[in-house]
Structures are given as structure tokens and as C-alpha cells.
Amino acid sequence: MRILANLFMWMFLADGCLSVIDELLAYNSGVHGLLGVRTLVAFSVVVLSFIIYGAMLFDRRLPKLILLPQSLFAIWGMTGLWPLSFFILSDNLGVIIAGLQVSLGLLPFFVLRGEGRGLLLRPERFAGRGFSAGNLLLGIAGTLFVVPLLLVSFAGAGTVEAINKATAGFMRVDARGISMQERVYRRGDKTVRLVAMIHIGDQSYYDQLAASVAAPHTLVLAEGVSDRGGLLTAAYSYDRVASLLGLSTQRQMPMKGRLIGPDELRGKGEKGEFPGPDILRADVDLSDFDPRTVEFLNMLGRDVFSSDDLASGLRTYNAWINRNMDQERYARLMDDILTRRNRTVLDYLGQALDKYDVIVIPWGALHMRGIEEGVLARGFRLRKTEQRMSVDFSALLKKASD
């Protein structure tokens, strides 16, 4: 066990040092050049950390002052140190976490210096009986305290990762609030701006975004499903939630421009006759959806958005989902509200590139992954990113306390 513990301590420190070097290289070059070897070492450290943690329950001779924080840090690291990482508001988060690991990796130098062996556990430490019932019971009690904390950490990290994956990183949630990302792509003299949107947010967010669009030769491909056949029987409104939180809705964004239709976009003419910004609703009509999708949207509007009792509405919603939603219907629903609409806006993008220098696509964050793939497939390359705070948590707390 002494050899295994020594191996773990050395590998823990080596993993931290590799991580620091790799993060610094990535900061300067944008490429994680040591990612392969770093992943291999990190995986080995995590496996060893579980073994060492279990061994400490049965062998009281193992130095818990060193091995307990190191093993727990390695296991916690599987969550990206959530929620600590949630509150570290820095672009250098990777360097900070790696630095913490190196600091813990140097613990043996301070704890074991009286033994004169630096990072190594001496054989004399393991003389005598290893097992102790009191040590085992204390370890079990500590584990019962630690495991729920780790489960909460894994759940929080999983939620953050799910948001990041679903939105391709266009939406970010941290201790400051919710921020939306804009990405600018260029191909020759053409520019495409993908702007992730949120239904409710600070009015300043919508004001800043609207001001950034006011430019000549610009087309805004706006989001918004039409309903020419009157299929929607219930109203959708975020006004009540926005008012409750002291926020604004997306429809309050002061977008100024010339509204155009698809026929004007397809018409021939020089781009100079379009001073812009022009605005085109580049979305589908409700009649293009599967009837079951329309049924779902009407249920959602009636039982959730129009309900006087939100809790009761959510219970009705869950009951409807349990009765009616299966895997095939869910796939059709997602195809209608995401994939089909993404295809539509990308079709309009292809037509718009013949006439406009700048195309702005301010759509919901969940659409951004598919739209970005279509933009990159057309030969555009990412040139710039910008974060905008859409919901400031500190401002919400201040409004709530007033």
C-alpha cells in the first residue's frame, strides 16, 4: 500500500504540473497540445484516488492529511470543481484549477518534511497494525457526508454541461448571471453574425443588440413562426414572468429597419439599393408543422402560459406529457421546432448572400448549434466572439429587495 500511495502522490503532482503547462500553452496558442497525455494521466489519477480513498478506511497508517484532500480533489475534479468553478469568474479557470492541484500536490513537502523524504512515505510509517474499527467507522461517517455533496456537484456540473452542449456554448450561466454569445463569421467580403437570443432579459441587453444591427447593407433574418391559418388557439406571452422578475421580453427590443418579404429578397438588383438594415421573417408557418406538434403547442400555451396558477399548469403539462409523448413523437416535435426551422433560415441565408454584405441571425440559443453548422458548411470561418450579459443576477436580487 505504501508503494501505491507514493505512486498516487507523484502522479497527482505530475497531473497538476501537466495541466498548468497545457493551460498556459492553450492560453497563448489556443491549442491544448498536451491534451492526450494529460487525459491519460488524469484518468489514472482518478482511478487511483478511488483506490486510495477506500484504502484509507481500512489502513489508519495512510496519512489522511495528504491523501484525503488529494483524492477528494481528483474525484471532485470530474465535475470541473462545480460549484467552485461556477463562482470563479475568470477566463483563466483552467489555470486556476491546475494551480490548486499543484498546491495540493506539494502538501507532502510540508507534512512529511520531518521524515526527511519529501514526497515519499517511509517504511517506518507502516509499522504496526493497519486496521482500526474506529478509523473505519469515522471514515464511513465522513463518506456519508461527502457522497451527497459530490452528487449535488455532479448534478450541477451535468446541468451546466447540458446547457453548454445544447447551445454549442452560445449560452453561459455563472454566478454573475446569464450571458449570450455572438459569433462573427467571414467569407471574403461577406459577414454572418450569429446572435444567441433569450425570451426574457435586461432591457439594456436588447438595446445594445438593436443598436449594433443598425448598419447599411445589413439583413436581419428574424425568428418568429407565423400562423396564417389561425391554428394556434392559445396565446404565448412571457410578459407575466418578465414583469415578476423586473425584466423585459424579446419583443421589446427596439429593432428599427425596413420590413421585407421573401419576394423582395429573391428579386434582382444591386446591393446598393438596399441601404438597410432590412428585416425578413425567415421562419416557417405553423401549417408546416405536424398536427401533433400544433396540438402540443396549444396545450403548452393553454395550460402553462395562459394559466392563472403556474403550479397547477405545470402539473397538467406533466400529466399530458406522460399520456401522449413517446420517443417517435418527441423526435417529430424536435424536428419541427428546431431542425425544420434551422433549414428554413439557412435557405434564406443562401439567398441573402447575393445581395447583402452583413447578415444577422438573432435566434434562440437552442437553434445556434444547427445554424452554426450550416454557416461553417458554406465556407465561413469564425473571426470574433462577444459575450453580452442578458440577465444580471445581482440586479435581480437588488430589484427583489427593493
C-alpha positions in Angstrom: 0.0 0.0 0.0 2.9 2.3 0.7 4.1 2.0 -2.9 0.6 2.7 -4.3 0.2 5.7 -2.1 3.6 7.1 -3.2 2.7 6.5 -6.8 -0.6 8.3 -6.3 1.1 11.4 -4.8 3.6 11.6 -7.5 1.1 11.2 -10.3 -1.3 13.7 -8.6 1.5 16.3 -8.7 2.6 15.4 -12.2 -1.0 15.7 -13.4 -1.2 19.2 -11.9 2.0 20.3 -13.5 1.0 18.9 -16.9 -2.3 20.8 -16.6 -0.6 24.1 -15.8 1.7 23.8 -18.7 -1.1 22.7 -21.1 -3.4 25.5 -20.0 -0.6 28.1 -20.4 0.2 26.8 -23.9 -3.5 26.9 -24.8 -3.8 30.4 -23.5 -1.0 31.6 -25.8 -1.7 29.4 -28.9 -5.4 28.3 -28.5 -4.4 24.7 -28.8 -4.2 22.1 -26.0 -1.0 20.4 -27.2 -0.7 18.1 -24.2 -4.4 17.1 -24.0 -3.7 13.4 -24.9 -1.1 12.7 -22.3 -2.9 14.9 -19.8 -6.1 12.9 -20.2 -4.3 9.6 -19.7 -2.5 10.8 -16.6 -5.7 12.4 -15.2 -7.7 9.2 -15.7 -5.0 7.2 -13.9 -5.1 9.7 -11.0 -8.9 9.4 -10.7 -8.8 5.6 -10.6 -6.0 5.7 -8.0 -7.9 8.3 -6.0 -10.9 5.9 -5.5 -8.5 3.1 -4.5 -6.6 5.3 -2.1 -9.8 6.7 -0.6 -11.1 3.1 0.1 -7.7 2.1 1.5 -7.8 4.9 4.0 -10.9 3.4 5.5 -9.1 0.2 6.3 -5.5 1.4 6.9 -5.1 4.0 9.6 -1.4 4.4 8.7 -2.0 6.2 5.5 -1.6 10.0 6.0 -5.1 11.4 5.7 -3.8 15.0 5.9 -2.2 14.4 2.5 -4.2 11.7 0.8 -7.7 12.8 1.7 -7.7 16.3 0.2 -5.8 14.9 -2.9 -8.1 12.0 -3.5 -11.3 14.1 -3.0 -9.9 16.9 -5.2 -9.3 14.3 -8.0 -12.8 12.9 -7.7 -14.3 16.4 -7.4 -12.3 17.3 -10.5 -14.5 15.0 -12.5 -17.2 17.7 -12.1 -14.9 20.6 -13.1 -14.9 21.5 -9.4 -18.5 22.6 -9.5 -19.8 24.8 -7.8 -16.4 26.4 -7.2 -15.9 26.8 -10.9 -19.4 28.5 -11.0 -18.1 31.3 -8.8 -14.6 31.7 -10.3 -15.4 34.5 -12.8 -12.2 34.3 -14.9 -11.3 33.2 -18.4 -8.2 31.5 -16.8 -10.3 29.0 -14.9 -8.3 26.0 -16.2 -5.0 27.6 -15.0 -6.5 28.4 -11.6 -7.8 24.8 -11.1 -4.5 23.3 -12.2 -2.7 25.7 -9.8 -4.8 24.5 -6.9 -3.9 20.9 -7.8 -0.2 21.7 -7.8 -0.6 23.3 -4.4 -2.2 20.2 -3.0 0.4 18.1 -4.8 3.1 19.9 -2.8 1.5 19.0 0.6 3.9 16.1 1.3 6.8 18.5 1.3 5.3 20.2 4.3 3.6 17.3 6.1 6.4 14.8 5.6 9.5 17.0 5.9 10.0 15.8 9.5 10.6 12.4 8.0 13.2 13.8 5.6 11.9 12.1 2.5 9.9 14.8 0.7 7.3 13.2 -1.5 7.8 9.7 -0.3 6.2 7.8 2.6 8.9 5.9 4.6 8.5 2.2 5.5 8.6 3.1 9.2 5.3 4.8 8.9 3.7 1.5 8.1 4.9 -0.4 11.1 2.3 -1.9 13.3 -1.4 -2.8 12.8 -3.1 -1.1 10.0 -6.8 -1.8 10.6 -8.8 0.1 13.2 -12.5 -0.2 13.8 -12.6 3.4 15.0 -10.8 4.5 11.8 -13.3 2.6 9.7 -16.4 4.0 11.4 -15.0 7.5 11.2 -14.3 7.0 7.5 -17.8 5.7 6.9 -19.4 8.7 8.7 -17.2 11.0 6.6 -18.2 9.2 3.4 -21.9 9.6 4.3 -21.3 13.3 4.5 -19.2 13.6 1.3 -21.2 11.5 -1.1 -24.3 13.8 -1.1 -22.1 16.8 -1.7 -20.5 15.0 -4.6 -23.9 14.0 -6.0 -25.0 17.7 -5.9 -21.8 18.7 -7.6 -22.2 16.1 -10.3 -25.8 17.2 -10.8 -24.8 20.9 -11.1 -22.0 20.2 -13.4 -24.2 18.0 -15.5 -26.8 20.8 -15.9 -24.1 23.3 -16.9 -22.7 20.9 -19.4 -26.2 20.1 -20.8 -26.8 23.8 -21.4 -23.4 24.2 -23.0 -23.9 21.2 -25.3 -27.4 22.1 -26.3 -26.5 25.7 -27.2 -23.0 24.9 -28.5 -21.6 27.3 -25.9 -23.8 30.2 -27.1 -25.4 30.5 -23.6 -23.4 30.7 -20.4 -24.6 30.6 -16.8 -22.4 31.6 -14.0 -22.5 33.4 -10.7 -22.9 36.8 -12.4 -25.9 35.8 -14.5 -26.9 34.5 -17.9 -24.8 35.7 -20.8 -25.4 35.1 -24.5 -22.7 34.9 -27.1 -22.4 36.5 -30.5 -20.1 34.9 -33.1 -19.0 36.7 -36.2 -18.0 34.6 -39.3 -16.5 35.9 -42.5 -16.0 34.6 -46.1 -14.4 37.2 -48.3 -16.4 40.4 -48.1 -19.4 38.6 -46.5 -20.1 38.6 -42.8 -22.6 36.5 -40.8 -23.4 37.3 -37.2 -25.0 34.6 -35.1 -26.6 36.2 -32.1 -28.0 33.9 -29.4 -31.3 35.2 -28.0 -33.3 34.7 -24.9 -37.0 35.3 -24.5 -36.6 37.5 -21.3 -33.7 39.6 -20.3 -32.4 43.0 -19.2 -33.7 45.9 -21.4 -30.1 47.1 -21.8 -29.2 43.8 -23.4 -31.9 44.2 -26.1 -31.0 47.9 -26.5 -27.3 47.2 -27.1 -28.1 44.4 -29.6 -30.5 46.5 -31.6 -28.0 49.4 -31.8 -25.3 47.0 -33.1 -27.5 46.0 -36.0 -28.2 49.5 -37.4 -25.8 49.3 -40.4 -26.1 49.7 -44.2 -26.3 46.6 -46.5 -27.4 44.5 -43.5 -30.2 42.0 -43.4 -31.7 40.6 -40.2 -33.1 37.1 -40.6 -35.6 37.3 -37.8 -37.1 34.4 -35.8 -40.8 34.0 -35.4 -43.2 31.3 -36.6 -46.2 32.7 -38.5 -49.8 31.4 -38.1 -51.6 32.3 -41.3 -54.2 29.6 -40.8 -55.1 30.5 -37.2 -54.0 27.1 -35.9 -52.8 28.4 -32.6 -55.7 28.6 -30.1 -53.8 29.8 -27.0 -51.6 32.9 -26.6 -47.9 32.8 -25.8 -46.6 35.6 -23.6 -43.6 36.0 -21.4 -44.9 39.3 -20.1 -46.0 37.9 -16.7 -42.7 36.2 -15.9 -40.7 39.2 -17.2 -42.8 41.6 -15.1 -42.4 39.4 -12.0 -38.6 39.4 -12.4 -38.3 43.0 -13.4 -37.0 42.1 -16.9 -38.1 42.8 -20.5 -39.3 40.5 -23.2 -37.6 39.9 -26.5 -40.4 41.7 -28.4 -39.5 44.9 -26.5 -36.2 45.0 -28.4 -36.2 48.4 -30.3 -35.3 46.9 -33.7 -35.6 49.5 -36.4 -35.4 48.7 -40.1 -37.3 48.1 -43.3 -39.5 45.0 -43.3 -39.2 43.0 -46.5 -40.8 39.8 -47.7 -39.3 36.7 -49.5 -40.2 38.1 -52.9 -38.0 41.2 -52.3 -35.2 39.0 -51.2 -35.4 36.9 -54.4 -35.7 39.9 -56.7 -32.8 41.0 -58.8 -31.0 44.2 -58.2 -27.7 45.7 -57.0 -27.0 45.6 -53.3 -26.6 49.3 -53.3 -30.4 49.8 -53.5 -30.7 48.1 -50.0 -29.4 50.7 -47.5 -30.5 48.5 -44.6 -30.9 47.3 -42.1 -33.6 45.2 -43.7 -35.6 42.7 -41.7 -37.0 39.5 -43.0 -39.0 37.0 -41.0 -37.0 33.9 -42.0 -39.1 31.3 -40.3 -41.8 28.7 -41.1 -45.6 28.8 -40.8 -47.4 26.8 -38.2 -49.1 24.9 -41.0 -45.7 23.3 -41.9 -45.7 21.5 -38.5 -47.0 18.0 -37.8 -50.6 18.3 -36.4 -49.3 16.6 -33.2 -46.8 19.4 -32.8 -49.5 22.0 -33.1 -51.5 20.1 -30.5 -48.6 20.2 -28.1 -48.0 23.9 -28.7 -51.7 24.6 -28.0 -51.6 22.6 -24.8 -48.4 24.4 -23.7 -50.0 27.8 -24.4 -53.3 27.0 -22.7 -52.1 25.1 -19.6 -48.8 26.9 -18.9 -48.5 30.3 -20.5 -52.2 31.2 -20.0 -52.7 29.5 -16.7 -53.5 31.7 -13.6 -51.9 29.0 -11.4 -48.5 28.1 -12.7 -48.0 25.2 -10.4 -51.3 23.7 -11.5 -50.5 24.4 -15.1 -47.1 22.5 -14.8 -48.9 19.5 -13.2 -51.3 19.4 -16.1 -48.4 19.7 -18.5 -46.6 16.8 -16.9 -49.7 14.7 -17.0 -50.2 15.4 -20.7 -46.6 14.6 -21.5 -46.9 11.2 -19.6 -50.0 10.3 -21.6 -49.1 11.5 -25.0 -45.4 11.8 -25.5 -43.3 8.9 -26.8 -39.9 8.7 -28.5 -41.3 8.9 -32.0 -43.5 11.9 -31.2 -40.7 13.7 -29.4 -38.4 13.2 -32.4 -41.0 14.7 -34.7 -41.5 17.6 -32.2 -37.8 18.5 -32.2 -37.6 18.2 -35.9 -40.4 20.7 -36.3 -39.3 23.3 -33.7 -35.6 23.0 -34.3 -34.4 21.2 -37.4 -37.0 22.3 -39.9 -36.8 26.0 -38.8 -33.0 25.9 -38.9 -33.2 24.6 -42.5 -35.5 27.4 -43.4 -33.3 30.2 -42.1 -30.3 28.7 -43.7 -32.1 28.6 -47.1 -32.8 32.3 -46.6 -29.2 32.9 -45.8 -28.1 31.4 -49.1 -30.4 33.8 -51.0 -29.3 36.8 -48.9 -25.6 36.4 -49.5 -26.1 37.5 -53.1 -27.4 41.0 -52.0 -26.2 41.8 -48.5 -22.7 42.3 -47.0 -23.8 41.5 -43.5 -26.5 39.0 -42.4 -27.5 39.0 -38.7 -29.3 35.9 -37.4 -30.7 36.7 -33.9 -32.3 33.4 -32.9 -32.8 31.4 -29.8 -29.7 29.8 -28.3 -31.0 26.2 -28.9 -31.0 26.9 -32.6 -27.4 28.0 -32.7 -25.7 24.6 -33.0 -27.5 23.7 -36.2 -27.3 27.2 -37.7 -23.6 27.4 -37.0 -23.0 24.1 -38.7 -24.8 25.4 -41.8 -22.8 28.6 -41.8 -19.5 26.8 -41.5 -20.5 24.4 -44.2 -20.9 27.4 -46.6 -17.2 28.2 -46.1 -17.4 30.9 -43.4 -14.8 31.0 -40.7 -15.1 32.2 -37.1 -13.4 35.6 -36.7 -14.7 37.1 -33.4 -16.8 36.3 -30.4 -18.6 38.7 -27.9 -20.4 38.0 -24.7 -23.5 40.1 -23.6 -25.0 39.8 -20.2 -28.7 39.1 -20.7 -29.7 38.5 -17.1 -27.7 40.1 -14.3 -28.4 38.1 -11.1 -27.1 40.9 -8.8 -29.6 43.3 -10.4 -32.4 40.8 -9.9 -31.6 40.5 -6.2 -31.5 44.2 -5.9 -34.9 44.6 -7.5 -36.3 41.8 -5.3 -35.1 43.6 -2.2 -36.5 47.0 -3.1 
